[in-house]
Amino acid sequence: MTSPATHSYISPAHILRVALDVPLDRLFDYLDGGFSVDIGQRVVVPFGPRKQVGVVVAKSNTSDFPIEKLKPIISAFSDETPLDYETFALLKFCADYYQYPYGQALLSALPVRLRQTKPAVSRKQYLYSLTDAGKVQTIDNLPARKLLQRRVFSALPEHGALDEIALSEVSAGWRKPLQGFIEAGWVQAQQVLAGIKKSSFSAVPAPELNAEQTQAVQAITAQVQGFKPWLLHGITGSGKTEVYMQILQSILANNTGQALVLVPEINLTPQLESRFRSRLPNFPLVSLHSNLSESERLQNWRLAQSGAARIVIGTRLSVFAPLPDIRVIIVDEEHDGSYKQQDGMRYHARDVALVRAHRRKIPIILGSATPALETWHNAQTNKYGHLTLNERAVSKAQLPLIRCIDTTRTEMHDGLSPALVTAMKERLARGEQSLLFINRRGYSPVLLCSACHWIAPCMRCSSRLVVHLRQGRLRCHHCGHEQKIVRQCPSCGNADLHPTGHGTQRLEETLAKLMPEARILRVDRDSTRRKHALTDMLASVHADEVDILVGTQMLAKGHDFPNLTLVGVIDTDSALFSPDFRAAERLFAQLMQVAGRAGRADKPGEVLIQTSFPEHNLFNALREQDYAAYAQSLLQEREMTQFPPYAYMALLRAEANQFSPVQQFLTDASELARTLTEEVMIYHPLRPQMEKLKGMERGQLLMQATQRNAMQNLLRQLVPQLREHPLANKIRWAVDVDPLEF
């Protein structure tokens, strides 16, 4: 990977091959400078006029460069545990497969503080205990409706202290009430040395498994020696999480082994973490996700690396976490698009997890109610083991009744049908909860001029600005641009401008007028910006302090609300006729997930979907809750059109301030690719659906092959030559292997 030379130079000193976070696909040679350095160790090296952190990946006595031209390293972090060979090999595979510089791939997988030139310091930890003032208080001093405060206060022992792990077992939303107790002088915080310990709580008894759950646990635990991928296809509420926990309990018994549990999004982590801690208190657990502070992430990463953490729950980057004794990998909601990284190295965490499990010869479980078509195809062709859970885990829980409301035949009021409003009022009267799902945050999708039909555009993207009425702002949800709401049309001068369409804010306002007595909670990216905001909101829902939830896809999956019996879906029709061939698959999965929030306990659930196309094939399958039949019909379409999983794709994406260099680069790339292979279909360069994004003009080149090796062989030849193209450094470009978005 070093630069080619005609002959090698021999040195009596050790030469270190160092990976750096730079966009060059090569390693760099440095002298060891008298330091004792191991492979996998972090070092600080001179790189041009600045210093950089690198990782030593090899040692040698020879170099392709004259020894006198090699610089010594500046320092080495010798007090840290080196990276292991497995991490090196996995990231090298990913860098090669996804066509990304190895050094950048390796460094980006490390916590931020391990990429800095100064020594990495872990976070502070605290123990919380009652003060003298707190010990004389009783739970009766707290308002009866403040259930979360009462629960946290009751857990604090009169003598002794609790750490954050123990408090998180009490409630995922413990931080806010505890801060109130500290401010009141009832609780004090004492800093302690960072580390991990077993839970101080007794294990919650395991529920009795039904026959399907028992079969799943027995089948997987019977084949834990060697690589074995499993698809655990379970309807929403079928108890997949309980199956995961009993499998972990079996595999991690005898105080050996580690497990990696991947979740698609941050907002699923606290709830899953709390459930795992309460059920498996004897297995030290840490989480890894972007909502952690840099010091928290570093601490948890080190606990995983040392083996002290037995279970690691994390989002997609956690697939690279160092786990020296890993015995099993679980990928929850494996179909979710959040597992695909959309910038930098565009890896898919589920696919990387499969590679990691294969290399370590361990089982991997892919769980979903609506598996990705690629996963379903592999299960149907017996490449994966296939286990199904067709019953809800709670004995009295039934699948919700799904009905479509034809919006072309009913009079709508502010985006709501009379049938949906009536159903919400009935739940309100019974003390049950409702969820309204709309995948648009803000007040209204667009600001429209009634005279000339001008719509407020984003100047930096091929999109419209969204009205956020409470803040008095127009915002682009793609690039983040925002501006004041205009008072008259810039095109014709008309002052009659109307917010058109519905977003979460407008829906919340409408509901407040229709049902002023209802307690309404809006959950979207705007309302959850504050750290721990989502955790606090979910705690309020579980405490029955909310009657109606209004939310986006943040609420569509993974959450378990026992008192929620109605789900209303406001608008889904735009995805039915999208040019993206994956749109129908994504919509079906999303609707199945959000429908699964209703009726998860002993109360029957109902789902009402507002649509102009109630007889569409997708809705027919949804009403029957028959994923298998719908997946089969989609697979037949994919086979006829030769789309994945019957073909392999790669996209060459490019963008610049002007489109002409993008067009020239992609045209040259397509012509070059055609000269390199005849096994790959090379399409003509096109503009994507979002032609302009964040001020950049965009284009893309699609390549398609029936064999994965044919695609990889082409990319191995094509990408190095593109790096030498005259325009390569004048535009932004990247290769996206196995793309999910077009």
Disulfide bonds with the S-S distance in Angstrom:
none
